[in-house]
């Protein structure tokens, strides 16, 4: 089954906690701390698999979780890193945030990799916190949680040539005649309900990937018919072949409706090389009407090629014209490399290094990446760890700001994933 859209929940593994242990061996007095670090949590990674053409597998796997890192242990033993989860996707997959649609990345070439959820870092063991004045620390860090979010996956087929036209115009039959592809073909509207791919060979031993895109009807860009869901698949094709049904009641008018849908979706599509064929010339109705159809299309600036996919008439000329159009498209790409490169601006976030305190309905919330990470790493069941975190609040000025905003005994203070109850010292 062809599926070109999927939404999945990805959850990376949490980092393992560090260890608070002390060296205890015979004849080794005051052995000191030897707690090891926790392991890194596993990532969730997408990999473009060559030959894969559908997202159907991910429709059946809505929740993906990577393994957490292992805890550190005595003798400075490092916890095991969590195993990554690697998901195969077709080349041409675009990845966006599930909540706001923000662009995350895309996988175009086979074996491209994209991490969509990073595992949490492991916490440090107590061996890192020993000093000349504090030789037996019980403090250790907890591992950070892994990233988790909904992501939207959208497949845009990567083909050199795309066949576009109205439903039942003969695109699937033409694809079968040009390639070894064998799409299911029937005599009814919307024969093709998903794109088909094939490889066409030219006379100079070159080959190109060609796609048959489901038929477009008037209003397709607004969601009517089948075309709306598949218009995205023509976005990455270098050459479009306009397929006109020579046996239609109004071949030219039918094509003009398809052309308008392409324009409404993306006007740049009509600027690409676009050879035109008029199909079904083996039928008397189409062959008798051909002179009139050719004259009307030439008035519109087109140079249509009469073909019959069933008898093979006109296919040799079509191959030659497609090869020339593909050369033109590739030459245009080479001359504009870098001209339309998307620039992504990464603006400085003041909360990366700083912090702020905001009032919520029932609590005060401290925001700031560093202090939130520090709270997530702190083991509040350990008195030494609590004291260390409190000193951080005082050193950064957060303690004073909380008091200024009215924090008193019993006030709830939230810092990242941690919820604390404020307690004034006597």
Protein Blocks (a to p, Z undefined) as FASTA:
>chain_A
ZZfbdcddddddddddddddddddehiahkbpabdcddddddddddddehiabfklmmmm
mbccddddddddehhiacdddddddddddehiacddfklopafbdcfbghiacdfbdcdd
ddddfklmgcfklmbccbdcddddddddddddddddddfbdcdddehilmmmmmmmmmmb
dcdddddehkbacdcddddddfkopacdddddddddehklnopajllmmmmmmmmpfbdc
ddddfkbmblmlmmmmmmmmmmmmommlmmpccddddehklbmklmmmmmmmmmmmmmno
pacddddfknopoklmmmmmmmmmmmmmmmmmmmmgojlgccddddddfklmmccddddf
kbccdedfklmmmmmmpcfkbmklmmmmmmmmmmnommmmmmmnopaehiacdehjbccd
ddddZZ
